[in-house]
């Protein structure tokens, strides 16, 4: 089966990336990518003192507007590139900070980073419950993914907690070329369980510059090695159903 070329984890100058969103889009067209997501950082943890983040309602509004403008450009020019509005939320952030600034329905994809414990699962569940209570639920709730997820935190314990959580909320596991150690062969049993449980998978490069945009071959080959093509196919179908 031929798959579209996708990179669903890209950072721009709105956080710690080197390039503007327009530059990323132009280069993605040149490279022949089919799906990309801009997923800049959102945090008020220790990370906020180290890198720029989406740290205000005004900055978030400008970020979303610029992505929308690029989406409109791609539509007008009938270019075969789907651009998604994304964000990468550090779950070490405070719950009140997330709920005060983030309206999930403004995004297509929300990446959650640093899930490392059952307590982290409980935190995410509380956030999702609060969002759905605060905003009127609709069919356009964003696609959720785990950014650069380290299986070692769960594979030897709490595995029976993680898998039902991923299934219940349709959360995908990211094959991230910047963290290839997380899909190493020693985690084969973990990925076998993903296959058996029909957990979604995706490809993201954690790109911070234009040269990293196309580092998609290695993660795709690993998805194929672990026989997770059907899981990726389901995720791609969900992307197809998203409306810009």
MDAnalysis code that builds the backbone (N, CA, C; Angstrom):
import MDAnalysis as mda
import numpy as np

u = mda.Universe.empty(732, n_residues=244, atom_resindex=np.repeat(np.arange(244), 3), trajectory=True)
u.add_TopologyAttr("name", ["N", "CA", "C"] * 244)
u.add_TopologyAttr("resid", np.arange(1, 245))
u.add_TopologyAttr("resname", ["UNK", "UNK", "UNK", "UNK", "UNK", "UNK", "UNK", "UNK", "UNK", "UNK", "UNK", "UNK", "UNK", "UNK", "UNK", "UNK", "UNK", "UNK", "UNK", "UNK", "UNK", "UNK", "UNK", "UNK", "UNK", "UNK", "UNK", "UNK", "UNK", "UNK", "UNK", "UNK", "UNK", "UNK", "UNK", "UNK", "UNK", "UNK", "UNK", "UNK", "UNK", "UNK", "UNK", "UNK", "UNK", "UNK", "UNK", "UNK", "UNK", "UNK", "UNK", "UNK", "UNK", "UNK", "UNK", "UNK", "UNK", "UNK", "UNK", "UNK", "UNK", "UNK", "UNK", "UNK", "UNK", "UNK", "UNK", "UNK", "UNK", "UNK", "UNK", "UNK", "UNK", "UNK", "UNK", "UNK", "UNK", "UNK", "UNK", "UNK", "UNK", "UNK", "UNK", "UNK", "UNK", "UNK", "UNK", "UNK", "UNK", "UNK", "UNK", "UNK", "UNK", "UNK", "UNK", "UNK", "UNK", "UNK", "UNK", "UNK", "UNK", "UNK", "UNK", "UNK", "UNK", "UNK", "UNK", "UNK", "UNK", "UNK", "UNK", "UNK", "UNK", "UNK", "UNK", "UNK", "UNK", "UNK", "UNK", "UNK", "UNK", "UNK", "UNK", "UNK", "UNK", "UNK", "UNK", "UNK", "UNK", "UNK", "UNK", "UNK", "UNK", "UNK", "UNK", "UNK", "UNK", "UNK", "UNK", "UNK", "UNK", "UNK", "UNK", "UNK", "UNK", "UNK", "UNK", "UNK", "UNK", "UNK", "UNK", "UNK", "UNK", "UNK", "UNK", "UNK", "UNK", "UNK", "UNK", "UNK", "UNK", "UNK", "UNK", "UNK", "UNK", "UNK", "UNK", "UNK", "UNK", "UNK", "UNK", "UNK", "UNK", "UNK", "UNK", "UNK", "UNK", "UNK", "UNK", "UNK", "UNK", "UNK", "UNK", "UNK", "UNK", "UNK", "UNK", "UNK", "UNK", "UNK", "UNK", "UNK", "UNK", "UNK", "UNK", "UNK", "UNK", "UNK", "UNK", "UNK", "UNK", "UNK", "UNK", "UNK", "UNK", "UNK", "UNK", "UNK", "UNK", "UNK", "UNK", "UNK", "UNK", "UNK", "UNK", "UNK", "UNK", "UNK", "UNK", "UNK", "UNK", "UNK", "UNK", "UNK", "UNK", "UNK", "UNK", "UNK", "UNK", "UNK", "UNK", "UNK", "UNK", "UNK", "UNK", "UNK", "UNK", "UNK", "UNK", "UNK", "UNK", "UNK", "UNK", "UNK"])
u.atoms.positions = np.array([
    [0.845, -1.199, 0.000],
    [0.000, 0.000, 0.000],
    [0.879, 1.246, 0.000],
    [0.554, 2.191, -0.874],
    [1.281, 3.446, -0.908],
    [0.671, 4.412, 0.105],
    [1.528, 5.018, 0.899],
    [1.073, 5.962, 1.910],
    [1.482, 7.373, 1.531],
    [0.654, 8.356, 1.892],
    [1.075, 9.741, 1.713],
    [2.267, 10.048, 2.610],
    [2.961, 11.102, 2.268],
    [4.149, 11.507, 3.027],
    [3.711, 12.521, 4.088],
    [3.948, 12.169, 5.347],
    [3.445, 13.030, 6.418],
    [4.498, 13.310, 7.488],
    [4.385, 14.490, 8.036],
    [5.196, 14.924, 9.170],
    [4.285, 15.765, 10.056],
    [3.839, 15.189, 11.159],
    [2.832, 15.833, 12.009],
    [3.425, 16.430, 13.278],
    [4.696, 16.783, 13.223],
    [5.343, 17.393, 14.404],
    [6.418, 18.357, 13.914],
    [6.021, 19.637, 13.775],
    [6.908, 20.659, 13.221],
    [6.822, 21.919, 14.078],
    [7.975, 22.509, 14.382],
    [8.027, 23.735, 15.176],
    [8.434, 24.921, 14.301],
    [7.802, 26.046, 14.560],
    [8.098, 27.271, 13.827],
    [8.706, 28.310, 14.772],
    [8.865, 29.524, 14.265],
    [9.404, 30.612, 15.084],
    [8.468, 31.012, 16.223],
    [7.245, 30.499, 16.218],
    [6.345, 30.794, 17.335],
    [6.809, 30.108, 18.621],
    [7.678, 29.094, 18.491],
    [8.330, 28.551, 19.691],
    [9.821, 28.446, 19.390],
    [10.368, 27.239, 19.332],
    [11.821, 27.116, 19.192],
    [12.269, 26.653, 17.811],
    [11.400, 26.789, 16.807],
    [11.805, 26.486, 15.442],
    [12.550, 27.654, 14.814],
    [13.265, 27.385, 13.743],
    [14.094, 28.418, 13.095],
    [13.383, 29.140, 11.965],
    [12.242, 28.612, 11.532],
    [11.622, 29.132, 10.316],
    [10.188, 29.580, 10.554],
    [9.720, 30.460, 9.671],
    [8.325, 30.893, 9.744],
    [7.415, 29.791, 9.222],
    [6.147, 29.912, 9.521],
    [5.172, 28.931, 9.025],
    [5.125, 28.959, 7.502],
    [5.203, 30.148, 6.913],
    [5.182, 30.257, 5.456],
    [6.395, 29.561, 4.840],
    [7.557, 29.723, 5.452],
    [8.748, 29.039, 4.945],
    [8.594, 27.529, 5.028],
    [8.019, 27.045, 6.126],
    [7.799, 25.605, 6.301],
    [6.856, 25.070, 5.230],
    [5.791, 25.816, 4.967],
    [4.826, 25.388, 3.950],
    [5.478, 25.350, 2.580],
    [6.218, 26.390, 2.225],
    [6.874, 26.422, 0.915],
    [7.836, 25.241, 0.750],
    [8.614, 24.950, 1.793],
    [9.575, 23.862, 1.695],
    [8.871, 22.512, 1.648],
    [7.767, 22.379, 2.357],
    [6.999, 21.131, 2.344],
    [6.427, 20.854, 0.970],
    [5.997, 21.912, 0.289],
    [5.528, 21.760, -1.097],
    [6.678, 21.281, -1.979],
    [7.845, 21.901, -1.803],
    [9.020, 21.546, -2.594],
    [9.413, 20.091, -2.371],
    [9.321, 19.629, -1.127],
    [9.701, 18.261, -0.786],
    [8.660, 17.235, -1.215],
    [7.442, 17.688, -1.512],
    [6.406, 16.758, -1.911],
    [5.700, 16.094, -0.742],
    [5.689, 16.756, 0.398],
    [4.923, 16.228, 1.529],
    [3.425, 16.375, 1.251],
    [2.632, 15.479, 1.830],
    [1.181, 15.509, 1.637],
    [0.409, 16.006, 2.856],
    [0.950, 15.737, 4.056],
    [0.309, 16.178, 5.289],
    [1.372, 16.731, 6.234],
    [1.141, 17.924, 6.758],
    [2.024, 18.457, 7.792],
    [1.182, 19.107, 8.886],
    [1.744, 19.162, 10.076],
    [1.102, 19.871, 11.185],
    [2.149, 20.760, 11.852],
    [1.784, 22.015, 12.058],
    [2.609, 22.921, 12.849],
    [2.197, 22.715, 14.303],
    [3.154, 22.381, 15.158],
    [2.829, 21.977, 16.537],
    [3.773, 22.671, 17.520],
    [3.611, 23.973, 17.651],
    [4.527, 24.699, 18.525],
    [4.232, 24.443, 20.001],
    [5.236, 24.749, 20.821],
    [5.205, 24.403, 22.238],
    [4.240, 25.271, 23.042],
    [3.608, 24.603, 24.013],
    [2.770, 25.289, 24.998],
    [3.118, 24.722, 26.370],
    [3.588, 25.574, 27.267],
    [3.994, 25.097, 28.595],
    [4.170, 26.257, 29.563],
    [3.979, 25.988, 30.833],
    [4.435, 26.916, 31.875],
    [5.267, 26.166, 32.913],
    [5.847, 25.029, 32.481],
    [6.756, 24.275, 33.344],
    [8.159, 24.883, 33.233],
    [9.159, 24.175, 33.708],
    [10.550, 24.609, 33.598],
    [10.940, 24.974, 32.170],
    [10.284, 24.329, 31.212],
    [10.625, 24.515, 29.806],
    [10.370, 25.952, 29.341],
    [9.409, 26.615, 29.977],
    [9.048, 27.973, 29.568],
    [10.175, 28.969, 29.802],
    [11.101, 28.634, 30.687],
    [12.236, 29.530, 30.939],
    [13.414, 29.232, 30.007],
    [13.266, 28.203, 29.176],
    [14.357, 27.764, 28.306],
    [14.074, 28.081, 26.832],
    [12.812, 27.932, 26.408],
    [12.451, 28.147, 25.006],
    [11.239, 29.066, 24.908],
    [11.061, 29.756, 23.765],
    [9.828, 30.519, 23.530],
    [8.642, 29.557, 23.420],
    [7.486, 29.994, 23.875],
    [6.287, 29.160, 23.805],
    [5.081, 30.006, 23.399],
    [3.978, 29.326, 23.138],
    [2.702, 29.997, 22.878],
    [2.098, 30.376, 24.235],
    [2.488, 31.514, 24.762],
    [2.241, 31.816, 26.176],
    [1.221, 32.917, 26.425],
    [0.430, 33.267, 25.421],
    [-0.612, 34.270, 25.638],
    [-1.739, 34.044, 24.639],
    [-2.922, 34.571, 24.952],
    [-4.048, 34.438, 24.047],
    [-3.782, 35.163, 22.735],
    [-3.088, 36.296, 22.812],
    [-2.772, 37.054, 21.601],
    [-1.825, 36.272, 20.699],
    [-0.798, 35.681, 21.282],
    [0.157, 34.917, 20.485],
    [-0.505, 33.688, 19.888],
    [-1.349, 33.031, 20.654],
    [-2.080, 31.873, 20.136],
    [-2.986, 32.274, 18.974],
    [-3.660, 33.427, 19.105],
    [-4.560, 33.882, 18.046],
    [-3.779, 34.186, 16.767],
    [-2.625, 34.820, 16.888],
    [-1.806, 35.125, 15.715],
    [-1.284, 33.853, 15.055],
    [-0.927, 32.904, 15.881],
    [-0.424, 31.595, 15.414],
    [-1.498, 30.878, 14.599],
    [-2.686, 30.792, 15.149],
    [-3.775, 30.114, 14.452],
    [-4.143, 30.844, 13.169],
    [-4.149, 32.180, 13.222],
    [-4.481, 32.974, 12.041],
    [-3.481, 32.733, 10.918],
    [-2.194, 32.695, 11.251],
    [-1.182, 32.495, 10.211],
    [-1.305, 31.113, 9.578],
    [-1.594, 30.104, 10.386],
    [-1.793, 28.767, 9.814],
    [-3.014, 28.767, 8.897],
    [-4.102, 29.422, 9.327],
    [-5.312, 29.493, 8.500],
    [-5.030, 30.180, 7.171],
    [-4.245, 31.244, 7.209],
    [-3.908, 31.944, 5.972],
    [-3.154, 31.035, 5.013],
    [-2.264, 30.224, 5.554],
    [-1.529, 29.273, 4.709],
    [-2.453, 28.174, 4.199],
    [-3.395, 27.733, 5.026],
    [-4.376, 26.753, 4.571],
    [-5.185, 27.309, 3.393],
    [-5.606, 28.564, 3.500],
    [-6.383, 29.193, 2.426],
    [-5.567, 29.316, 1.150],
    [-4.292, 29.629, 1.305],
    [-3.403, 29.719, 0.138],
    [-3.322, 28.366, -0.577],
    [-3.141, 27.292, 0.191],
    [-3.034, 25.959, -0.403],
    [-4.318, 25.584, -1.135],
    [-5.456, 25.973, -0.567],
    [-6.736, 25.683, -1.223],
    [-6.882, 26.470, -2.524],
    [-6.562, 27.765, -2.460],
    [-6.706, 28.612, -3.647],
    [-5.846, 28.118, -4.792],
    [-4.649, 27.669, -4.468],
    [-3.711, 27.219, -5.489],
    [-3.888, 25.737, -5.831],
    [-4.833, 25.087, -5.148],
    [-5.107, 23.667, -5.389],
    [-3.837, 22.823, -5.273],
    [-3.075, 23.076, -4.199],
    [-1.811, 22.377, -3.964],
    [-2.072, 21.140, -3.111],
    [-1.455, 20.045, -3.482],
    [-1.677, 18.764, -2.804],
    [-0.869, 18.679, -1.508],
    [-1.216, 19.563, -0.586],
    [-0.604, 19.554, 0.753],
    [-1.677, 19.945, 1.747],
    [-1.927, 19.066, 2.721],
    [-2.852, 19.383, 3.796],
    [-2.052, 19.885, 4.996],
    [-2.426, 21.059, 5.466],
    [-1.773, 21.701, 6.601],
    [-2.731, 21.690, 7.775],
    [-2.252, 21.238, 8.940],
    [-3.106, 21.137, 10.118],
    [-2.627, 22.062, 11.229],
    [-3.600, 22.630, 11.914],
    [-3.314, 23.485, 13.072],
    [-3.043, 22.588, 14.277],
    [-1.841, 22.658, 14.787],
    [-1.485, 21.795, 15.911],
    [-0.858, 22.559, 17.047],
    [-0.644, 21.864, 18.143],
    [0.025, 22.420, 19.308],
    [0.598, 21.259, 20.104],
    [1.732, 21.490, 20.762],
    [2.348, 20.466, 21.599],
    [2.266, 20.933, 23.054],
    [1.436, 20.257, 23.822],
    [1.188, 20.653, 25.209],
    [2.021, 19.805, 26.154],
    [2.814, 20.469, 26.942],
    [3.607, 19.833, 27.992],
    [2.680, 19.543, 29.168],
    [2.462, 18.255, 29.485],
    [1.523, 17.933, 30.557],
    [2.129, 18.135, 31.945],
    [3.369, 18.652, 31.979],
    [3.910, 19.133, 33.248],
    [3.401, 20.529, 33.573],
    [2.698, 21.137, 32.621],
    [2.092, 22.447, 32.850],
    [0.971, 22.331, 33.875],
    [0.604, 23.469, 34.447],
    [-0.489, 23.451, 35.415],
    [-1.826, 23.322, 34.685],
    [-2.750, 22.633, 35.320],
    [-4.068, 22.417, 34.724],
    [-4.770, 23.742, 34.449],
    [-4.684, 24.678, 35.386],
    [-5.368, 25.966, 35.219],
    [-4.800, 26.739, 34.031],
    [-3.497, 26.641, 33.815],
    [-2.858, 27.338, 32.697],
    [-3.371, 26.792, 31.371],
    [-3.444, 25.485, 31.267],
    [-3.945, 24.858, 30.041],
    [-5.395, 25.247, 29.788],
    [-6.223, 25.134, 30.807],
    [-7.648, 25.377, 30.629],
    [-7.943, 26.850, 30.366],
    [-7.113, 27.731, 30.882],
    [-7.339, 29.163, 30.693],
    [-7.005, 29.620, 29.284],
    [-6.005, 29.003, 28.669],
    [-5.520, 29.510, 27.391],
    [-5.895, 28.664, 26.176],
    [-6.169, 27.395, 26.372],
    [-6.364, 26.509, 25.213],
    [-7.840, 26.162, 25.004],
    [-8.342, 26.525, 23.826],
    [-9.631, 26.032, 23.344],
    [-9.310, 24.925, 22.342],
    [-9.553, 23.673, 22.690],
    [-9.120, 22.568, 21.825],
    [-9.749, 22.595, 20.447],
    [-10.936, 23.184, 20.323],
    [-11.638, 23.158, 19.046],
    [-11.026, 24.096, 18.007],
    [-10.035, 24.846, 18.405],
    [-9.327, 25.695, 17.445],
    [-8.184, 24.940, 16.753],
    [-7.967, 23.684, 17.160],
    [-6.848, 22.909, 16.636],
    [-7.340, 21.640, 15.945],
    [-6.524, 21.165, 15.012],
    [-6.786, 19.879, 14.355],
    [-6.092, 18.737, 15.083],
    [-4.895, 19.031, 15.596],
    [-4.067, 18.012, 16.255],
    [-3.510, 18.594, 17.546],
    [-3.627, 17.840, 18.626],
    [-2.991, 18.219, 19.884],
    [-2.028, 17.111, 20.278],
    [-0.746, 17.462, 20.337],
    [0.271, 16.540, 20.835],
    [0.442, 16.754, 22.336],
    [0.540, 15.654, 23.060],
    [0.745, 15.691, 24.507],
    [2.124, 15.112, 24.787],
    [2.978, 15.893, 25.432],
    [4.338, 15.409, 25.670],
    [4.586, 15.169, 27.152],
    [5.486, 14.209, 27.392],
    [5.943, 13.816, 28.723],
    [4.909, 13.005, 29.501],
    [4.182, 12.124, 28.811],
    [3.358, 11.156, 29.530],
    [4.277, 10.054, 30.033],
    [4.414, 9.956, 31.363],
    [5.397, 9.037, 31.939],
    [4.858, 8.225, 33.112],
    [3.558, 8.359, 33.415],
    [3.035, 7.681, 34.597],
    [1.515, 7.596, 34.537],
    [0.914, 6.729, 35.365],
    [-0.547, 6.695, 35.461],
    [-1.114, 8.032, 35.928],
    [-0.351, 8.762, 36.738],
    [-0.804, 10.082, 37.182],
    [-0.930, 11.030, 35.986],
    [-0.022, 10.867, 35.010],
    [-0.110, 11.660, 33.791],
    [-1.362, 11.339, 32.992],
    [-1.728, 10.067, 32.960],
    [-2.978, 9.674, 32.299],
    [-4.166, 10.328, 32.982],
    [-4.189, 10.299, 34.299],
    [-5.280, 10.928, 35.047],
    [-5.346, 12.427, 34.771],
    [-4.182, 13.060, 34.669],
    [-4.128, 14.494, 34.380],
    [-4.740, 14.783, 33.014],
    [-4.349, 13.998, 32.009],
    [-4.889, 14.206, 30.665],
    [-6.401, 13.986, 30.651],
    [-6.865, 12.947, 31.326],
    [-8.303, 12.691, 31.383],
    [-9.055, 13.869, 31.992],
    [-8.505, 14.452, 33.028],
    [-9.148, 15.609, 33.663],
    [-9.208, 16.800, 32.713],
    [-8.124, 17.000, 31.971],
    [-8.110, 18.086, 30.988],
    [-9.182, 17.860, 29.927],
    [-9.245, 16.645, 29.390],
    [-10.215, 16.344, 28.343],
    [-11.643, 16.495, 28.853],
    [-11.875, 16.038, 30.068],
    [-13.212, 16.163, 30.657],
    [-13.584, 17.634, 30.847],
    [-12.630, 18.434, 31.308],
    [-12.886, 19.862, 31.530],
    [-13.135, 20.590, 30.222],
    [-12.366, 20.244, 29.187],
    [-12.585, 20.858, 27.880],
    [-13.981, 20.572, 27.363],
    [-14.402, 19.332, 27.476],
    [-15.702, 18.953, 26.919],
    [-16.855, 19.543, 27.734],
    [-16.578, 19.841, 28.984],
    [-17.587, 20.495, 29.825],
    [-17.646, 21.989, 29.525],
    [-16.501, 22.593, 29.273],
    [-16.416, 24.040, 29.040],
    [-16.913, 24.425, 27.661],
    [-16.599, 23.590, 26.662],
    [-16.975, 23.882, 25.282],
    [-18.001, 22.857, 24.825],
    [-18.852, 23.272, 23.912],
    [-19.864, 22.345, 23.422],
    [-19.196, 21.284, 22.551],
    [-19.300, 20.021, 22.940],
    [-18.657, 18.956, 22.146],
    [-19.221, 18.908, 20.734],
    [-18.359, 18.635, 19.788],
    [-18.825, 18.406, 18.425],
    [-17.887, 17.418, 17.749],
    [-18.199, 17.085, 16.535],
    [-17.451, 16.033, 15.845],
    [-16.043, 16.465, 15.467],
    [-15.726, 17.754, 15.631],
    [-14.417, 18.243, 15.224],
    [-13.428, 18.355, 16.370],
    [-13.620, 17.554, 17.425],
    [-12.616, 17.530, 18.477],
    [-11.291, 17.107, 17.854],
    [-10.194, 17.742, 18.256],
    [-8.915, 17.466, 17.580],
    [-8.444, 16.026, 17.736],
    [-7.614, 15.616, 16.817],
    [-6.917, 14.336, 16.908],
    [-5.829, 14.473, 17.970],
    [-5.722, 13.474, 18.832],
    [-4.753, 13.513, 19.927],
    [-3.604, 12.551, 19.662],
    [-2.391, 12.971, 20.023],
    [-1.231, 12.105, 19.866],
    [-0.264, 12.280, 21.021],
    [0.559, 11.267, 21.250],
    [1.617, 11.347, 22.253],
    [2.930, 11.654, 21.552],
    [3.503, 12.805, 21.855],
    [4.760, 13.218, 21.244],
    [5.927, 12.453, 21.854],
    [6.847, 11.989, 20.987],
    [8.070, 11.276, 21.403],
    [7.855, 10.459, 22.689],
    [6.888, 9.535, 22.602],
    [6.518, 8.716, 23.761],
    [7.573, 7.647, 24.026],
    [7.998, 7.543, 25.282],
    [9.001, 6.554, 25.703],
    [8.296, 5.335, 26.295],
    [8.247, 4.215, 25.566],
    [7.520, 3.037, 26.064],
    [8.057, 2.485, 27.371],
    [9.306, 2.787, 27.715],
    [9.903, 2.177, 28.905],
    [9.181, 2.573, 30.185],
    [8.442, 3.694, 30.151],
    [7.716, 4.111, 31.347],
    [6.507, 3.222, 31.627],
    [6.037, 2.480, 30.609],
    [4.819, 1.695, 30.781],
    [4.982, 0.223, 30.437],
    [5.983, -0.132, 29.652],
    [6.022, -1.500, 29.130],
    [6.236, -2.531, 30.235],
    [6.880, -2.128, 31.309],
    [7.154, -3.075, 32.389],
    [6.174, -2.937, 33.554],
    [5.321, -1.936, 33.474],
    [4.287, -1.749, 34.499],
    [3.212, -0.815, 33.958],
    [1.995, -0.996, 34.426],
    [0.859, -0.133, 34.055],
    [0.504, -0.214, 32.576],
    [0.956, -1.278, 31.923],
    [0.616, -1.457, 30.514],
    [-0.893, -1.605, 30.351],
    [-1.512, -2.250, 31.318],
    [-2.958, -2.487, 31.259],
    [-3.753, -1.212, 31.512],
    [-3.096, -0.158, 31.971],
    [-3.739, 1.143, 32.133],
    [-3.579, 1.977, 30.857],
    [-2.414, 1.902, 30.254],
    [-2.113, 2.716, 29.078],
    [-2.968, 2.347, 27.876],
    [-3.010, 1.065, 27.525],
    [-3.673, 0.661, 26.281],
    [-5.160, 1.014, 26.269],
    [-5.935, 0.728, 27.323],
    [-7.346, 1.149, 27.303],
    [-7.513, 2.666, 27.189],
    [-6.595, 3.403, 27.799],
    [-6.630, 4.866, 27.705],
    [-6.442, 5.319, 26.258],
    [-5.465, 4.761, 25.576],
    [-5.227, 5.119, 24.178],
    [-6.417, 4.771, 23.304],
    [-7.013, 3.631, 23.565],
    [-8.169, 3.197, 22.772],
    [-9.382, 4.079, 23.028],
    [-9.635, 4.382, 24.292],
    [-10.836, 5.161, 24.646],
    [-10.824, 6.539, 23.983],
    [-9.654, 7.165, 23.927],
    [-9.576, 8.536, 23.416],
    [-8.951, 8.615, 22.015],
    [-8.754, 7.467, 21.371],
    [-8.199, 7.430, 20.005],
    [-6.905, 8.215, 19.898],
    [-6.003, 7.999, 20.838],
    [-4.735, 8.721, 20.881],
    [-3.673, 7.927, 20.123],
    [-2.948, 8.610, 19.277],
    [-1.927, 7.906, 18.505],
    [-0.552, 7.990, 19.157],
    [0.260, 7.006, 18.831],
    [1.663, 6.975, 19.229],
    [2.496, 7.490, 18.055],
    [3.353, 8.435, 18.336],
    [4.164, 9.057, 17.297],
    [5.484, 8.314, 17.108],
    [5.774, 7.958, 15.865],
    [7.108, 7.473, 15.497],
    [7.920, 8.701, 15.111],
    [8.806, 9.094, 15.994],
    [9.494, 10.376, 15.889],
    [10.953, 10.150, 15.511],
    [11.353, 10.645, 14.339],
    [12.710, 10.406, 13.851],
    [13.782, 11.069, 14.711],
    [13.397, 12.038, 15.538],
    [14.363, 12.668, 16.444],
    [14.566, 11.870, 17.722],
    [13.717, 10.866, 17.925],
    [13.807, 10.018, 19.120],
    [13.686, 8.557, 18.694],
    [14.543, 8.142, 17.777],
    [14.423, 6.796, 17.217],
    [14.636, 5.703, 18.267],
    [15.270, 6.052, 19.386],
    [15.474, 5.059, 20.447],
    [14.146, 4.569, 21.022],
    [13.078, 5.333, 20.845],
    [11.792, 4.951, 21.420],
    [11.030, 3.950, 20.561],
    [11.513, 3.662, 19.361],
    [10.906, 2.555, 18.603],
    [11.952, 1.491, 18.279],
    [12.921, 1.364, 19.178],
    [13.959, 0.339, 19.028],
    [13.372, -1.061, 19.181],
    [14.112, -2.054, 18.705],
    [13.636, -3.436, 18.707],
    [13.330, -3.954, 20.101],
    [13.975, -3.424, 21.133],
    [13.707, -3.900, 22.495],
    [12.272, -3.631, 22.923],
    [11.573, -2.748, 22.193],
    [10.175, -2.455, 22.512],
    [9.214, -3.204, 21.588],
    [9.677, -4.253, 20.976],
    [8.858, -4.984, 20.009],
    [7.531, -5.443, 20.610],
    [7.547, -5.916, 21.853],
    [6.309, -6.386, 22.483],
    [5.300, -5.253, 22.632],
    [5.792, -4.064, 22.906],
    [4.915, -2.895, 23.016],
    [4.210, -2.636, 21.691],
    [4.965, -2.656, 20.606],
    [4.371, -2.362, 19.305],
    [3.492, -3.501, 18.805],
    [3.781, -4.712, 19.238],
    [2.883, -5.819, 18.941],
    [1.529, -5.589, 19.609],
    [1.561, -5.085, 20.828],
    [0.314, -4.793, 21.536],
    [-0.457, -3.662, 20.845],
    [0.265, -2.678, 20.319],
    [-0.407, -1.614, 19.569],
    [-1.136, -2.187, 18.360],
    [-0.478, -3.114, 17.678],
    [-1.085, -3.740, 16.505],
    [-2.339, -4.514, 16.894],
    [-2.226, -5.326, 17.943],
    [-3.361, -6.145, 18.396],
    [-4.532, -5.288, 18.859],
    [-4.230, -4.129, 19.420],
    [-5.274, -3.273, 19.996],
    [-5.737, -2.176, 19.052],
    [-5.202, -2.174, 17.824],
    [-5.571, -1.182, 16.808],
    [-5.335, 0.252, 17.281],
    [-4.228, 0.447, 17.989],
    [-3.854, 1.791, 18.423],
    [-3.268, 2.543, 17.232],
    [-3.672, 3.776, 17.065],
    [-3.204, 4.568, 15.937],
    [-1.725, 4.908, 16.076],
    [-1.052, 5.036, 14.941],
    [0.328, 5.501, 14.911],
    [0.445, 6.577, 13.851],
    [1.473, 7.437, 14.016],
    [1.713, 8.516, 13.063],
    [3.205, 8.765, 12.959],
    [3.573, 9.648, 12.044],
    [4.972, 10.014, 11.857],
    [5.135, 11.504, 12.138],
    [6.107, 11.829, 12.977],
    [6.460, 13.215, 13.256],
    [7.958, 13.307, 13.404],
    [8.539, 14.376, 12.901],
    [10.008, 14.493, 12.924],
    [10.516, 15.445, 13.999],
    [9.593, 16.113, 14.717],
    [10.036, 17.116, 15.688],
    [10.956, 18.125, 14.995],
    [10.532, 18.539, 13.820],
    [11.376, 19.381, 12.967],
    [11.497, 20.787, 13.541],
    [12.745, 21.262, 13.645],
    [13.017, 22.620, 14.092],
    [13.678, 23.457, 13.008],
    [13.991, 22.837, 11.880],
    [14.529, 23.556, 10.735],
    [14.087, 22.842, 9.466],
    [14.286, 23.497, 8.347],
    [13.776, 22.973, 7.079],
    [14.413, 21.658, 6.677],
    [15.667, 21.462, 7.045],
    [16.353, 20.224, 6.667],
    [15.737, 18.996, 7.330],
    [15.079, 19.185, 8.476],
    [14.494, 18.058, 9.206],
    [13.109, 17.668, 8.715],
    [12.539, 18.443, 7.833],
    [11.159, 18.194, 7.426],
    [10.956, 16.828, 6.796],
    [11.974, 16.337, 6.102],
    [11.811, 15.117, 5.314],
    [12.417, 13.880, 5.973],
    [12.673, 13.917, 7.255],
    [13.244, 12.740, 7.930],
    [12.150, 11.724, 8.269],
    [11.435, 11.299, 7.239],
    [10.256, 10.458, 7.467],
    [10.476, 9.001, 7.092],
    [11.555, 8.696, 6.397],
    [11.731, 7.333, 5.899],
    [11.986, 6.328, 7.021],
    [12.867, 6.676, 7.955],
    [13.173, 5.740, 9.036],
    [11.938, 5.409, 9.872],
    [11.175, 6.407, 10.358],
    [9.977, 6.042, 11.125],
    [8.967, 5.232, 10.313],
    [8.828, 5.570, 9.019],
    [7.899, 4.779, 8.213],
    [8.375, 3.340, 8.083],
    [9.663, 3.147, 7.882],
    [10.189, 1.785, 7.778],
    [9.967, 1.000, 9.061],
    [10.060, 1.663, 10.201],
    [9.802, 0.989, 11.478],
    [8.328, 0.628, 11.632],
    [7.462, 1.499, 11.184],
    [6.035, 1.182, 11.192],
    [5.775, -0.056, 10.341],
    [6.435, -0.128, 9.209],
    [6.286, -1.299, 8.333],
    [6.884, -2.543, 8.986],
    [8.048, -2.400, 9.621],
    [8.692, -3.542, 10.284],
    [7.798, -4.124, 11.373],
    [7.119, -3.256, 12.101],
    [6.238, -3.714, 13.180],
    [4.830, -4.047, 12.680],
    [4.642, -4.002, 11.354],
    [3.369, -4.350, 10.706],
    [2.218, -3.483, 11.222],
    [2.489, -2.192, 11.308],
    [1.504, -1.248, 11.812],
    [0.913, -0.375, 10.696],
    [1.015, -0.855, 9.462],
    [0.502, -0.061, 8.342],
    [-0.995, 0.202, 8.462],
    [-1.754, -0.790, 8.920],
    [-3.201, -0.582, 9.071],
    [-3.486, 0.484, 10.122],
    [-2.701, 0.496, 11.186],
    [-2.884, 1.494, 12.238],
    [-2.611, 2.898, 11.703],
    [-1.567, 3.007, 10.883],
    [-1.269, 4.283, 10.235],
    [-2.366, 4.660, 9.253],
    [-2.882, 3.677, 8.539],
    [-3.944, 3.944, 7.576],
    [-5.191, 4.515, 8.227],
    [-5.536, 4.027, 9.415],
    [-6.704, 4.564, 10.130],
    [-6.483, 6.026, 10.485],
    [-5.265, 6.341, 10.933],
    [-4.936, 7.723, 11.275],
    [-5.042, 8.615, 10.035],
    [-4.546, 8.149, 8.911],
    [-4.612, 8.943, 7.683],
    [-6.067, 9.175, 7.271],
    [-6.913, 8.178, 7.456],
    [-8.338, 8.367, 7.168],
    [-8.944, 9.452, 8.042],
    [-8.519, 9.525, 9.307],
    [-9.010, 10.570, 10.205],
    [-8.522, 11.943, 9.739],
    [-7.292, 12.006, 9.263],
    [-6.790, 13.270, 8.732],
    [-7.614, 13.705, 7.521],
    [-7.953, 12.759, 6.678],
    [-8.734, 13.070, 5.482],
    [-10.094, 13.677, 5.832],
    [-10.671, 13.238, 6.950],
    [-12.000, 13.695, 7.343],
    [-11.996, 15.056, 8.017],
    [-10.807, 15.538, 8.404],
    [-10.724, 16.867, 9.026],
    [-11.035, 17.937, 8.001],
    [-11.751, 18.953, 8.420],
    [-12.035, 20.097, 7.554],
    [-11.170, 21.276, 7.998],
    [-10.493, 21.893, 7.037],
    [-9.650, 23.054, 7.350],
    [-10.501, 24.217, 7.848],
])
